[in-house]
Amino acid sequence: MAESARIEPSADVSATAAIGARTRIWHLAQVREDARIGADCIVGRGAYIGPGVIVGDACKIQNHALVYEPAHLESGVFIGPAVVLTNDTFPRAVNPDGTPKSADDWVAVGVHIAHGASIGARAVCVAPLTIGAWALVAAGAVVIADVPPHALVAGVPARRIGWVGVAGVPLRRDGDDWVCPQTGARYREDGEVLTAQQ
């Protein structure tokens, strides 16, 4: 672990986890074995990071979020309070013969969240799926399919209701373009693909 990381005494961080410089891990968080958390991250109170999970630099994982293995968060990802990233397509506690299910009885599948994307409070992302770069998942959404970059999705199940720019603000239609009201950046839509204009 980097000497400059700050880990609260009540946090449970595995000795085999790698924690980046200036990362802060708050009270009662649990970081499991072989997890890798980048520099300048925040892991909130009571958050859970599963074994082998990869978290890029400058990510924020808010209080009581559950990030199950083998999730992969690229840099700059925001995970809101009480978000759940699942890892079992067909969850069961027991096998058909009634014996307890063990790690050998299923294959973990993960959620991949690309650079800069944000997942709102209490959203559930049902693996396997990918959330595209700079996408925004609304609070309380249940995501069961891949989300394109820059998409704004909401609902149960989540559906695209608009587009967002890098600032996270919903874009406004301007002729053939979409425009960020905060930055003025312009984007062009082609089906389910949004491309920044030069």
NUGURO-494767 format. One record per residue: residue number from 1; residue in one letter; x, y, z of N, C-alpha, C in turn. Coordinates in steps of 0.2 Angstrom, whole numbers. Example, Ala and Ser with C-alpha at 12.3 -4.5 7.8 and 13.67 -1.06 7.14 Angstrom:
2
<n:1&res:A&npx:66&npy:-28&npz:39&capx:62&capy:-22&capz:39&cpx:66&cpy:-16&cpz:39> $
<n:2&res:S&npx:64&npy:-11&npz:35&capx:68&capy:-5&capz:36&cpx:64&cpy:0&cpz:39> $
! end
This chain:
198
<n:1&res:M&npx:4&npy:-6&npz:0&capx:0&capy:0&capz:0&cpx:4&cpy:6&cpz:0> $
<n:2&res:A&npx:2&npy:11&npz:-4&capx:6&capy:18&capz:-4&cpx:5&cpy:21&cpz:3> $
<n:3&res:E&npx:11&npy:24&npz:5&capx:11&capy:27&capz:12&cpx:6&cpy:32&cpz:13> $
<n:4&res:S&npx:5&npy:36&npz:7&capx:1&capy:42&capz:8&cpx:-7&cpy:40&cpz:8> $
<n:5&res:A&npx:-9&npy:34&npz:7&capx:-16&capy:32&capz:7&cpx:-18&cpy:32&cpz:14> $
<n:6&res:R&npx:-24&npy:34&npz:15&capx:-27&capy:35&capz:22&cpx:-33&cpy:30&cpz:23> $
<n:7&res:I&npx:-32&npy:25&npz:27&capx:-36&capy:20&capz:29&cpx:-39&cpy:21&cpz:36> $
<n:8&res:E&npx:-45&npy:21&npz:37&capx:-48&capy:22&capz:44&cpx:-47&cpy:15&cpz:48> $
<n:9&res:P&npx:-46&npy:16&npz:54&capx:-44&capy:10&capz:58&cpx:-50&cpy:5&cpz:58> $
<n:10&res:S&npx:-56&npy:7&npz:57&capx:-62&capy:2&capz:57&cpx:-63&cpy:-1&cpz:50> $
<n:11&res:A&npx:-59&npy:1&npz:45&capx:-60&capy:-2&capz:38&cpx:-56&cpy:-9&cpz:38> $
<n:12&res:D&npx:-58&npy:-14&npz:34&capx:-56&capy:-20&capz:34&cpx:-52&cpy:-21&cpz:27> $
<n:13&res:V&npx:-46&npy:-20&npz:26&capx:-42&capy:-20&capz:20&cpx:-38&cpy:-26&cpz:20> $
<n:14&res:S&npx:-38&npy:-30&npz:15&capx:-34&capy:-36&capz:15&cpx:-27&cpy:-34&cpz:14> $
<n:15&res:A&npx:-22&npy:-38&npz:16&capx:-15&capy:-37&capz:16&cpx:-13&cpy:-38&cpz:8> $
<n:16&res:T&npx:-17&npy:-41&npz:4&capx:-15&capy:-42&capz:-3&cpx:-18&cpy:-37&cpz:-7> $
<n:17&res:A&npx:-22&npy:-33&npz:-5&capx:-25&capy:-28&capz:-9&cpx:-20&cpy:-22&cpz:-10> $
<n:18&res:A&npx:-20&npy:-19&npz:-16&capx:-16&capy:-14&capz:-18&cpx:-20&cpy:-7&cpz:-18> $
<n:19&res:I&npx:-17&npy:-3&npz:-14&capx:-21&capy:4&capz:-13&cpx:-16&cpy:9&cpz:-16> $
<n:20&res:G&npx:-19&npy:14&npz:-20&capx:-15&capy:19&capz:-23&cpx:-14&cpy:25&cpz:-19> $
<n:21&res:A&npx:-9&npy:29&npz:-21&capx:-7&capy:35&capz:-17&cpx:-13&cpy:40&cpz:-16> $
<n:22&res:R&npx:-14&npy:43&npz:-10&capx:-19&capy:48&capz:-9&cpx:-26&cpy:45&cpz:-8> $
<n:23&res:T&npx:-27&npy:39&npz:-9&capx:-34&capy:36&capz:-9&cpx:-36&cpy:36&cpz:-1> $
<n:24&res:R&npx:-42&npy:37&npz:0&capx:-45&capy:37&capz:6&cpx:-50&cpy:31&cpz:7> $
<n:25&res:I&npx:-50&npy:27&npz:12&capx:-54&capy:22&capz:13&cpx:-57&cpy:23&cpz:20> $
<n:26&res:W&npx:-64&npy:24&npz:20&capx:-67&capy:27&capz:26&cpx:-70&cpy:21&cpz:31> $
<n:27&res:H&npx:-73&npy:23&npz:36&capx:-75&capy:18&capz:41&cpx:-79&cpy:12&cpz:39> $
<n:28&res:L&npx:-78&npy:7&npz:41&capx:-81&capy:0&capz:40&cpx:-82&cpy:-2&cpz:33> $
<n:29&res:A&npx:-78&npy:1&npz:29&capx:-77&capy:-1&capz:22&cpx:-73&cpy:-8&cpz:22> $
<n:30&res:Q&npx:-75&npy:-12&npz:17&capx:-71&capy:-19&capz:16&cpx:-68&cpy:-19&cpz:9> $
<n:31&res:V&npx:-61&npy:-20&npz:9&capx:-58&capy:-21&capz:3&cpx:-55&cpy:-28&cpz:3> $
<n:32&res:R&npx:-57&npy:-33&npz:-1&capx:-55&capy:-40&capz:-1&cpx:-48&cpy:-41&cpz:-5> $
<n:33&res:E&npx:-46&npy:-47&npz:-4&capx:-40&capy:-49&capz:-6&cpx:-39&cpy:-48&cpz:-14> $
<n:34&res:D&npx:-33&npy:-46&npz:-16&capx:-31&capy:-45&capz:-23&cpx:-35&cpy:-39&cpz:-26> $
<n:35&res:A&npx:-39&npy:-35&npz:-23&capx:-42&capy:-30&capz:-26&cpx:-37&cpy:-24&cpz:-27> $
<n:36&res:R&npx:-38&npy:-21&npz:-33&capx:-33&capy:-15&capz:-35&cpx:-37&cpy:-9&cpz:-35> $
<n:37&res:I&npx:-35&npy:-4&npz:-31&capx:-38&capy:3&capz:-31&cpx:-33&cpy:8&cpz:-33> $
<n:38&res:G&npx:-34&npy:12&npz:-38&capx:-29&capy:17&capz:-40&cpx:-28&cpy:23&cpz:-35> $
<n:39&res:A&npx:-25&npy:28&npz:-38&capx:-23&capy:34&capz:-34&cpx:-29&cpy:38&cpz:-34> $
<n:40&res:D&npx:-29&npy:42&npz:-28&capx:-34&capy:48&capz:-28&cpx:-42&cpy:45&cpz:-28> $
<n:41&res:C&npx:-43&npy:40&npz:-25&capx:-50&capy:37&capz:-25&cpx:-53&cpy:38&cpz:-18> $
<n:42&res:I&npx:-59&npy:38&npz:-17&capx:-63&capy:38&capz:-11&cpx:-67&cpy:32&cpz:-11> $
<n:43&res:V&npx:-66&npy:28&npz:-5&capx:-71&capy:22&capz:-4&cpx:-75&cpy:24&cpz:2> $
<n:44&res:G&npx:-81&npy:25&npz:2&capx:-85&capy:27&capz:7&cpx:-87&cpy:22&cpz:13> $
<n:45&res:R&npx:-90&npy:25&npz:18&capx:-92&capy:21&capz:24&cpx:-96&cpy:15&cpz:22> $
<n:46&res:G&npx:-94&npy:9&npz:24&capx:-97&capy:3&capz:23&cpx:-97&cpy:0&cpz:16> $
<n:47&res:A&npx:-93&npy:3&npz:12&capx:-93&capy:0&capz:5&cpx:-89&cpy:-6&cpz:5> $
<n:48&res:Y&npx:-91&npy:-10&npz:0&capx:-88&capy:-17&capz:-1&cpx:-85&cpy:-17&cpz:-8> $
<n:49&res:I&npx:-78&npy:-19&npz:-8&capx:-75&capy:-20&capz:-14&cpx:-72&cpy:-28&cpz:-14> $
<n:50&res:G&npx:-75&npy:-32&npz:-19&capx:-74&capy:-39&capz:-19&cpx:-67&cpy:-41&cpz:-21> $
<n:51&res:P&npx:-65&npy:-47&npz:-20&capx:-59&capy:-50&capz:-22&cpx:-57&cpy:-49&cpz:-29> $
<n:52&res:G&npx:-51&npy:-46&npz:-31&capx:-49&capy:-45&capz:-38&cpx:-52&cpy:-39&cpz:-41> $
<n:53&res:V&npx:-56&npy:-36&npz:-38&capx:-60&capy:-30&capz:-42&cpx:-54&cpy:-25&cpz:-44> $
<n:54&res:I&npx:-55&npy:-22&npz:-49&capx:-50&capy:-17&capz:-52&cpx:-54&cpy:-10&cpz:-52> $
<n:55&res:V&npx:-51&npy:-5&npz:-48&capx:-54&capy:2&capz:-48&cpx:-48&cpy:6&cpz:-51> $
<n:56&res:G&npx:-50&npy:10&npz:-56&capx:-45&capy:15&capz:-58&cpx:-43&cpy:21&cpz:-54> $
<n:57&res:D&npx:-40&npy:26&npz:-56&capx:-38&capy:32&capz:-53&cpx:-44&cpy:36&cpz:-52> $
<n:58&res:A&npx:-44&npy:40&npz:-47&capx:-49&capy:46&capz:-46&cpx:-56&cpy:43&cpz:-46> $
<n:59&res:C&npx:-58&npy:38&npz:-44&capx:-65&capy:35&capz:-43&cpx:-68&cpy:37&cpz:-36> $
<n:60&res:K&npx:-74&npy:38&npz:-36&capx:-78&capy:39&capz:-30&cpx:-83&cpy:33&cpz:-29> $
<n:61&res:I&npx:-82&npy:29&npz:-24&capx:-87&capy:24&capz:-22&cpx:-90&cpy:26&cpz:-16> $
<n:62&res:Q&npx:-96&npy:28&npz:-16&capx:-100&capy:31&capz:-10&cpx:-102&cpy:26&cpz:-5> $
<n:63&res:N&npx:-105&npy:28&npz:1&capx:-106&capy:24&capz:6&cpx:-111&cpy:18&cpz:4> $
<n:64&res:H&npx:-109&npy:12&npz:7&capx:-113&capy:6&capz:7&cpx:-114&cpy:3&cpz:0> $
<n:65&res:A&npx:-110&npy:6&npz:-5&capx:-110&capy:3&capz:-12&cpx:-107&cpy:-4&cpz:-12> $
<n:66&res:L&npx:-109&npy:-9&npz:-16&capx:-107&capy:-16&capz:-16&cpx:-104&cpy:-17&cpz:-23> $
<n:67&res:V&npx:-98&npy:-18&npz:-23&capx:-94&capy:-19&capz:-30&cpx:-91&cpy:-26&cpz:-30> $
<n:68&res:Y&npx:-95&npy:-31&npz:-33&capx:-94&capy:-38&capz:-32&cpx:-89&cpy:-39&cpz:-38> $
<n:69&res:E&npx:-84&npy:-44&npz:-37&capx:-80&capy:-47&capz:-42&cpx:-83&cpy:-50&cpz:-47> $
<n:70&res:P&npx:-81&npy:-50&npz:-54&capx:-75&capy:-47&capz:-56&cpx:-76&cpy:-40&cpz:-59> $
<n:71&res:A&npx:-79&npy:-35&npz:-55&capx:-80&capy:-29&capz:-58&cpx:-74&cpy:-25&cpz:-60> $
<n:72&res:H&npx:-74&npy:-21&npz:-65&capx:-68&capy:-17&capz:-67&cpx:-71&cpy:-10&cpz:-68> $
<n:73&res:L&npx:-68&npy:-5&npz:-64&capx:-70&capy:2&capz:-65&cpx:-64&cpy:6&cpz:-68> $
<n:74&res:E&npx:-65&npy:9&npz:-74&capx:-60&capy:13&capz:-76&cpx:-59&cpy:19&cpz:-72> $
<n:75&res:S&npx:-54&npy:24&npz:-74&capx:-53&capy:30&capz:-70&cpx:-59&cpy:35&cpz:-71> $
<n:76&res:G&npx:-60&npy:38&npz:-65&capx:-65&capy:44&capz:-65&cpx:-72&cpy:41&cpz:-64> $
<n:77&res:V&npx:-73&npy:35&npz:-62&capx:-80&capy:33&capz:-61&cpx:-83&cpy:35&cpz:-55> $
<n:78&res:F&npx:-89&npy:36&npz:-55&capx:-93&capy:38&capz:-49&cpx:-98&cpy:33&cpz:-47> $
<n:79&res:I&npx:-98&npy:30&npz:-41&capx:-103&capy:25&capz:-39&cpx:-106&cpy:28&cpz:-33> $
<n:80&res:G&npx:-113&npy:29&npz:-34&capx:-117&capy:32&capz:-29&cpx:-118&cpy:28&cpz:-23> $
<n:81&res:P&npx:-121&npy:31&npz:-18&capx:-123&capy:27&capz:-12&cpx:-127&cpy:21&cpz:-13> $
<n:82&res:A&npx:-126&npy:16&npz:-10&capx:-130&capy:9&capz:-10&cpx:-131&cpy:6&cpz:-17> $
<n:83&res:V&npx:-126&npy:8&npz:-22&capx:-126&capy:5&capz:-28&cpx:-124&cpy:-2&cpz:-28> $
<n:84&res:V&npx:-127&npy:-7&npz:-32&capx:-125&capy:-14&capz:-32&cpx:-123&cpy:-16&cpz:-39> $
<n:85&res:L&npx:-117&npy:-18&npz:-39&capx:-114&capy:-21&capz:-46&cpx:-114&cpy:-29&cpz:-45> $
<n:86&res:T&npx:-119&npy:-32&npz:-48&capx:-120&capy:-40&capz:-46&cpx:-114&cpy:-44&cpz:-50> $
<n:87&res:N&npx:-114&npy:-50&npz:-49&capx:-109&capy:-55&capz:-52&cpx:-112&cpy:-62&cpz:-53> $
<n:88&res:D&npx:-118&npy:-63&npz:-52&capx:-121&capy:-70&capz:-53&cpx:-127&cpy:-69&cpz:-57> $
<n:89&res:T&npx:-127&npy:-72&npz:-63&capx:-133&capy:-72&capz:-68&cpx:-139&cpy:-76&cpz:-65> $
<n:90&res:F&npx:-138&npy:-82&npz:-62&capx:-143&capy:-86&capz:-60&cpx:-142&cpy:-87&cpz:-52> $
<n:91&res:P&npx:-143&npy:-83&npz:-48&capx:-141&capy:-84&capz:-41&cpx:-145&cpy:-89&cpz:-37> $
<n:92&res:R&npx:-142&npy:-93&npz:-34&capx:-145&capy:-98&capz:-29&cpx:-140&cpy:-100&cpz:-23> $
<n:93&res:A&npx:-143&npy:-101&npz:-18&capx:-139&capy:-103&capz:-12&cpx:-137&cpy:-110&cpz:-12> $
<n:94&res:V&npx:-141&npy:-114&npz:-15&capx:-140&capy:-122&capz:-15&cpx:-140&cpy:-124&cpz:-23> $
<n:95&res:N&npx:-137&npy:-130&npz:-24&capx:-137&capy:-133&capz:-30&cpx:-144&cpy:-137&cpz:-30> $
<n:96&res:P&npx:-145&npy:-140&npz:-36&capx:-152&capy:-143&capz:-37&cpx:-152&cpy:-149&cpz:-32> $
<n:97&res:D&npx:-147&npy:-152&npz:-30&capx:-147&capy:-158&capz:-25&cpx:-147&cpy:-156&cpz:-18> $
<n:98&res:G&npx:-148&npy:-149&npz:-17&capx:-149&capy:-147&capz:-10&cpx:-142&cpy:-145&cpz:-7> $
<n:99&res:T&npx:-136&npy:-147&npz:-10&capx:-130&capy:-145&capz:-7&cpx:-128&cpy:-138&cpz:-7> $
<n:100&res:P&npx:-125&npy:-135&npz:-2&capx:-123&capy:-128&capz:-3&cpx:-119&cpy:-126&cpz:-9> $
<n:101&res:K&npx:-121&npy:-121&npz:-12&capx:-117&capy:-119&capz:-18&cpx:-110&cpy:-116&cpz:-16> $
<n:102&res:S&npx:-105&npy:-118&npz:-19&capx:-98&capy:-116&capz:-17&cpx:-95&cpy:-111&cpz:-23> $
<n:103&res:A&npx:-90&npy:-109&npz:-22&capx:-87&capy:-105&capz:-28&cpx:-85&cpy:-109&cpz:-34> $
<n:104&res:D&npx:-85&npy:-115&npz:-33&capx:-84&capy:-120&capz:-39&cpx:-90&cpy:-121&cpz:-43> $
<n:105&res:D&npx:-96&npy:-119&npz:-40&capx:-102&capy:-121&capz:-43&cpx:-105&cpy:-116&cpz:-48> $
<n:106&res:W&npx:-101&npy:-110&npz:-49&capx:-104&capy:-105&capz:-53&cpx:-98&cpy:-101&cpz:-56> $
<n:107&res:V&npx:-99&npy:-97&npz:-61&capx:-94&capy:-93&capz:-64&cpx:-96&cpy:-86&cpz:-63> $
<n:108&res:A&npx:-92&npy:-82&npz:-60&capx:-94&capy:-75&capz:-59&cpx:-93&cpy:-71&cpz:-65> $
<n:109&res:V&npx:-98&npy:-67&npz:-66&capx:-98&capy:-62&capz:-72&cpx:-98&cpy:-55&cpz:-69> $
<n:110&res:G&npx:-95&npy:-50&npz:-73&capx:-94&capy:-44&capz:-70&cpx:-97&cpy:-38&cpz:-74> $
<n:111&res:V&npx:-97&npy:-32&npz:-71&capx:-99&capy:-26&capz:-73&cpx:-93&cpy:-22&cpz:-75> $
<n:112&res:H&npx:-92&npy:-19&npz:-81&capx:-87&capy:-15&capz:-83&cpx:-89&cpy:-8&cpz:-84> $
<n:113&res:I&npx:-86&npy:-3&npz:-81&capx:-89&capy:4&capz:-81&cpx:-83&cpy:8&cpz:-84> $
<n:114&res:A&npx:-84&npy:11&npz:-90&capx:-79&capy:14&capz:-93&cpx:-78&cpy:21&cpz:-90> $
<n:115&res:H&npx:-72&npy:24&npz:-92&capx:-70&capy:31&capz:-90&cpx:-75&cpy:36&cpz:-89> $
<n:116&res:G&npx:-75&npy:39&npz:-83&capx:-80&capy:45&capz:-82&cpx:-87&cpy:43&cpz:-81> $
<n:117&res:A&npx:-89&npy:37&npz:-81&capx:-96&capy:36&capz:-81&cpx:-99&cpy:37&cpz:-73> $
<n:118&res:S&npx:-105&npy:38&npz:-72&capx:-108&capy:39&capz:-66&cpx:-114&cpy:34&cpz:-65> $
<n:119&res:I&npx:-114&npy:31&npz:-59&capx:-120&capy:27&capz:-57&cpx:-124&cpy:30&cpz:-51> $
<n:120&res:G&npx:-130&npy:32&npz:-52&capx:-134&capy:35&capz:-47&cpx:-135&cpy:31&cpz:-41> $
<n:121&res:A&npx:-137&npy:34&npz:-35&capx:-139&capy:31&capz:-29&cpx:-144&cpy:25&cpz:-30> $
<n:122&res:R&npx:-142&npy:20&npz:-27&capx:-147&capy:14&capz:-26&cpx:-148&cpy:10&cpz:-33> $
<n:123&res:A&npx:-144&npy:12&npz:-38&capx:-145&capy:9&capz:-45&cpx:-142&cpy:2&cpz:-44> $
<n:124&res:V&npx:-145&npy:-3&npz:-48&capx:-142&capy:-10&capz:-48&cpx:-140&cpy:-11&cpz:-55> $
<n:125&res:C&npx:-134&npy:-14&npz:-56&capx:-131&capy:-16&capz:-63&cpx:-131&cpy:-23&cpz:-63> $
<n:126&res:V&npx:-135&npy:-26&npz:-67&capx:-135&capy:-34&capz:-67&cpx:-130&cpy:-36&cpz:-72> $
<n:127&res:A&npx:-125&npy:-40&npz:-70&capx:-120&capy:-42&capz:-74&cpx:-122&cpy:-48&cpz:-78> $
<n:128&res:P&npx:-119&npy:-49&npz:-84&capx:-113&capy:-46&capz:-87&cpx:-116&cpy:-40&cpz:-91> $
<n:129&res:L&npx:-112&npy:-34&npz:-90&capx:-114&capy:-28&capz:-94&cpx:-108&cpy:-23&cpz:-94> $
<n:130&res:T&npx:-108&npy:-19&npz:-99&capx:-104&capy:-13&capz:-99&cpx:-107&cpy:-7&cpz:-99> $
<n:131&res:I&npx:-105&npy:-2&npz:-95&capx:-107&capy:5&capz:-95&cpx:-102&cpy:9&cpz:-99> $
<n:132&res:G&npx:-104&npy:12&npz:-104&capx:-100&capy:16&capz:-108&cpx:-97&cpy:22&cpz:-105> $
<n:133&res:A&npx:-91&npy:25&npz:-108&capx:-88&capy:31&capz:-105&cpx:-93&cpy:37&cpz:-105> $
<n:134&res:W&npx:-93&npy:40&npz:-99&capx:-96&capy:47&capz:-98&cpx:-104&cpy:45&cpz:-98> $
<n:135&res:A&npx:-106&npy:39&npz:-98&capx:-113&capy:38&capz:-97&cpx:-116&cpy:40&cpz:-90> $
<n:136&res:L&npx:-122&npy:41&npz:-89&capx:-125&capy:42&capz:-83&cpx:-131&cpy:38&cpz:-81> $
<n:137&res:V&npx:-131&npy:34&npz:-76&capx:-136&capy:29&capz:-74&cpx:-140&cpy:33&cpz:-69> $
<n:138&res:A&npx:-147&npy:34&npz:-69&capx:-151&capy:38&capz:-65&cpx:-151&cpy:34&cpz:-58> $
<n:139&res:A&npx:-153&npy:37&npz:-53&capx:-154&capy:34&capz:-46&cpx:-160&cpy:29&cpz:-47> $
<n:140&res:G&npx:-159&npy:24&npz:-44&capx:-164&capy:19&capz:-43&cpx:-165&cpy:14&cpz:-49> $
<n:141&res:A&npx:-161&npy:16&npz:-55&capx:-162&capy:12&capz:-61&cpx:-160&cpy:5&cpz:-60> $
<n:142&res:V&npx:-162&npy:0&npz:-64&capx:-160&capy:-7&capz:-64&cpx:-157&cpy:-8&cpz:-71> $
<n:143&res:V&npx:-151&npy:-9&npz:-72&capx:-148&capy:-9&capz:-78&cpx:-147&cpy:-17&cpz:-80> $
<n:144&res:I&npx:-150&npy:-19&npz:-86&capx:-149&capy:-26&capz:-88&cpx:-146&cpy:-27&cpz:-94> $
<n:145&res:A&npx:-144&npy:-21&npz:-98&capx:-141&capy:-22&capz:-104&cpx:-135&cpy:-16&cpz:-105> $
<n:146&res:D&npx:-131&npy:-17&npz:-109&capx:-125&capy:-12&capz:-110&cpx:-128&cpy:-5&cpz:-111> $
<n:147&res:V&npx:-124&npy:0&npz:-109&capx:-126&capy:7&capz:-110&cpx:-121&cpy:10&cpz:-114> $
<n:148&res:P&npx:-123&npy:13&npz:-119&capx:-118&capy:17&capz:-124&cpx:-115&cpy:23&cpz:-120> $
<n:149&res:P&npx:-109&npy:24&npz:-123&capx:-106&capy:30&capz:-120&cpx:-110&cpy:36&cpz:-121> $
<n:150&res:H&npx:-110&npy:41&npz:-116&capx:-114&capy:47&capz:-115&cpx:-121&cpy:46&cpz:-114> $
<n:151&res:A&npx:-124&npy:40&npz:-114&capx:-131&capy:39&capz:-113&cpx:-133&cpy:41&cpz:-106> $
<n:152&res:L&npx:-139&npy:43&npz:-106&capx:-143&capy:45&capz:-99&cpx:-148&cpy:39&cpz:-99> $
<n:153&res:V&npx:-148&npy:35&npz:-94&capx:-153&capy:29&capz:-94&cpx:-156&cpy:30&cpz:-87> $
<n:154&res:A&npx:-163&npy:28&npz:-87&capx:-167&capy:28&capz:-81&cpx:-172&cpy:23&cpz:-81> $
<n:155&res:G&npx:-175&npy:21&npz:-75&capx:-180&capy:16&capz:-75&cpx:-179&cpy:9&cpz:-74> $
<n:156&res:V&npx:-184&npy:5&npz:-74&capx:-184&capy:-2&capz:-72&cpx:-188&cpy:-6&cpz:-77> $
<n:157&res:P&npx:-185&npy:-9&npz:-82&capx:-177&capy:-9&capz:-83&cpx:-175&cpy:-2&cpz:-86> $
<n:158&res:A&npx:-169&npy:-1&npz:-86&capx:-166&capy:6&capz:-88&cpx:-166&cpy:6&cpz:-95> $
<n:159&res:R&npx:-169&npy:12&npz:-98&capx:-169&capy:14&capz:-105&cpx:-166&cpy:20&cpz:-106> $
<n:160&res:R&npx:-163&npy:22&npz:-112&capx:-160&capy:28&capz:-113&cpx:-166&cpy:33&cpz:-114> $
<n:161&res:I&npx:-165&npy:39&npz:-110&capx:-170&capy:44&capz:-110&cpx:-166&cpy:51&cpz:-113> $
<n:162&res:G&npx:-160&npy:50&npz:-114&capx:-156&capy:56&capz:-117&cpx:-149&cpy:55&cpz:-117> $
<n:163&res:W&npx:-145&npy:60&npz:-118&capx:-138&capy:60&capz:-118&cpx:-135&cpy:65&cpz:-113> $
<n:164&res:V&npx:-129&npy:64&npz:-111&capx:-125&capy:68&capz:-107&cpx:-118&cpy:69&cpz:-109> $
<n:165&res:G&npx:-116&npy:75&npz:-108&capx:-109&capy:77&capz:-110&cpx:-104&cpy:75&cpz:-104> $
<n:166&res:V&npx:-98&npy:77&npz:-105&capx:-93&capy:75&capz:-100&cpx:-94&cpy:79&cpz:-94> $
<n:167&res:A&npx:-98&npy:84&npz:-94&capx:-99&capy:88&capz:-87&cpx:-105&cpy:84&cpz:-84> $
<n:168&res:G&npx:-108&npy:79&npz:-87&capx:-114&capy:76&capz:-84&cpx:-121&cpy:79&cpz:-84> $
<n:169&res:V&npx:-121&npy:85&npz:-88&capx:-127&capy:88&capz:-89&cpx:-131&cpy:86&cpz:-95> $
<n:170&res:P&npx:-137&npy:85&npz:-94&capx:-141&capy:82&capz:-100&cpx:-140&cpy:87&cpz:-106> $
<n:171&res:L&npx:-139&npy:84&npz:-112&capx:-138&capy:88&capz:-118&cpx:-144&cpy:91&cpz:-121> $
<n:172&res:R&npx:-144&npy:96&npz:-125&capx:-150&capy:99&capz:-128&cpx:-149&cpy:99&cpz:-136> $
<n:173&res:R&npx:-155&npy:97&npz:-139&capx:-155&capy:97&capz:-146&cpx:-154&cpy:104&cpz:-149> $
<n:174&res:D&npx:-149&npy:104&npz:-154&capx:-148&capy:110&capz:-158&cpx:-147&cpy:109&cpz:-165> $
<n:175&res:G&npx:-153&npy:108&npz:-169&capx:-152&capy:106&capz:-176&cpx:-150&cpy:99&cpz:-176> $
<n:176&res:D&npx:-145&npy:97&npz:-180&capx:-142&capy:91&capz:-181&cpx:-138&cpy:89&cpz:-175> $
<n:177&res:D&npx:-136&npy:93&npz:-170&capx:-131&capy:92&capz:-165&cpx:-135&cpy:92&cpz:-158> $
<n:178&res:W&npx:-131&npy:89&npz:-153&capx:-133&capy:90&capz:-146&cpx:-128&cpy:94&cpz:-143> $
<n:179&res:V&npx:-130&npy:99&npz:-139&capx:-125&capy:104&capz:-136&cpx:-126&cpy:103&cpz:-128> $
<n:180&res:C&npx:-120&npy:104&npz:-125&capx:-120&capy:104&capz:-117&cpx:-121&cpy:111&cpz:-115> $
<n:181&res:P&npx:-126&npy:112&npz:-111&capx:-128&capy:119&capz:-109&cpx:-123&cpy:122&cpz:-104> $
<n:182&res:Q&npx:-119&npy:118&npz:-101&capx:-114&capy:120&capz:-97&cpx:-107&cpy:122&cpz:-100> $
<n:183&res:T&npx:-105&npy:118&npz:-105&capx:-98&capy:119&capz:-108&cpx:-98&cpy:121&cpz:-115> $
<n:184&res:G&npx:-104&npy:120&npz:-118&capx:-105&capy:122&capz:-125&cpx:-102&cpy:117&cpz:-130> $
<n:185&res:A&npx:-100&npy:111&npz:-127&capx:-97&capy:106&capz:-132&cpx:-103&cpy:103&cpz:-136> $
<n:186&res:R&npx:-101&npy:101&npz:-142&capx:-106&capy:99&capz:-147&cpx:-105&cpy:92&cpz:-149> $
<n:187&res:Y&npx:-110&npy:88&npz:-150&capx:-110&capy:81&capz:-151&cpx:-115&cpy:79&cpz:-157> $
<n:188&res:R&npx:-113&npy:74&npz:-160&capx:-117&capy:72&capz:-166&cpx:-120&cpy:65&cpz:-165> $
<n:189&res:E&npx:-126&npy:64&npz:-166&capx:-129&capy:57&capz:-164&cpx:-130&cpy:53&cpz:-171> $
<n:190&res:D&npx:-128&npy:47&npz:-170&capx:-129&capy:42&capz:-176&cpx:-131&cpy:36&cpz:-173> $
<n:191&res:G&npx:-138&npy:35&npz:-173&capx:-141&capy:29&capz:-170&cpx:-140&cpy:29&cpz:-163> $
<n:192&res:E&npx:-137&npy:24&npz:-160&capx:-135&capy:24&capz:-153&cpx:-128&cpy:26&cpz:-151> $
<n:193&res:V&npx:-125&npy:30&npz:-156&capx:-118&capy:32&capz:-155&cpx:-118&cpy:40&cpz:-155> $
<n:194&res:L&npx:-115&npy:43&npz:-150&capx:-114&capy:50&capz:-149&cpx:-107&cpy:52&cpz:-150> $
<n:195&res:T&npx:-105&npy:56&npz:-154&capx:-98&capy:58&capz:-156&cpx:-97&cpy:65&cpz:-155> $
<n:196&res:A&npx:-92&npy:67&npz:-151&capx:-90&capy:74&capz:-150&cpx:-88&cpy:77&cpz:-156> $
<n:197&res:Q&npx:-90&npy:83&npz:-157&capx:-88&capy:87&capz:-163&cpx:-82&cpy:91&cpz:-162> $
<n:198&res:Q&npx:-78&npy:92&npz:-167&capx:-72&capy:96&capz:-166&cpx:-73&cpy:104&cpz:-166> $
! end
